[in-house]
Amino acid sequence: SLTNLLSIRTFSSSVRRQVENKVPAKQKMFQEDNGIPVHLKGGAKDALLYRATMALTVFGDGFVLYELFEAAMPKKKE
């Protein structure tokens, strides 16, 4: 059909944008010896993600220990 042919032509004849290669700059940033751990070299977003992960891990560990304690203690019958 004509619309199908036009949509194929539109996609195939569109000009491709050149995307800047950011890999060398990222490699330089992550390989720099500046005393910052590699998992925090990405900046504020990395620090926030790290702290959120650690908080969830500590909360999860506490919750698991609580549930294990609750399961180990017999219930009192009233």
N, C-alpha and C positions, 0 to 999 in steps of 0.2 A: 504494500500500500504506500501511498505518497507520504503520509505522516511518518511512517516507520523509516522510510528512506531519508526524509529530512532530518529526523532525530539522529540517525547514524552519521549523516554528513556533518551535522552540527558538532558532534563529539569528535569526529576524526579530523576535522579541519580547524578546530580551535587551536589557538596559539598556546603552547605550553610555557608556563611561567618558569623561570629559572629559580630554583630554591638555593639559597646560600648554604654552603657547606660549613656547619658549625662544629664539626667533629674536631678539627685541629685545636680550636680555641678551648673546647671542653677538655681535651686530652691534656693540654698545657695546664689548665686550672686544676684538674684532679691529680696531676703528677707533681705539682709544685710542693716542695718540702717547706711548709710553713707551720708545722706543728698541729694543724687541725686534722682530726680524724677524717678518713675518707667519707664516712657516712654523714658528715656534717658540712662538707665542702660546698654543697649546693646552696648554702645560705639559709635564710630564715625559714623557707618552706621545709627544708630538710630537718632543721632543728625542731620545728613544730611537729612534723611527722614522727620524729624520733621520740619526742616527749609523749605524744599521744599513744604511740605503741607501747612505751614503757608503762604508762599509767594503766592502759588496758591489761597489760600483762600482770602487773602487780594486783590489780583488782580481781582479775581472773584467778590468779593463784590463791588469793585470800578466800574467794568464793568457793573454790574447790576444796580447800582445807576445811572451811566451815561445813560444807555439805558432807565431807567424809566424817567429821566429828559428829554431826547430827545422825548420820547413818550408823555409826559405831555405838552410840549411846542407846540403851533400851528405853522405850517409852513407858512412862508411869501409867498404870491403869487406875482410873478413878472409880 
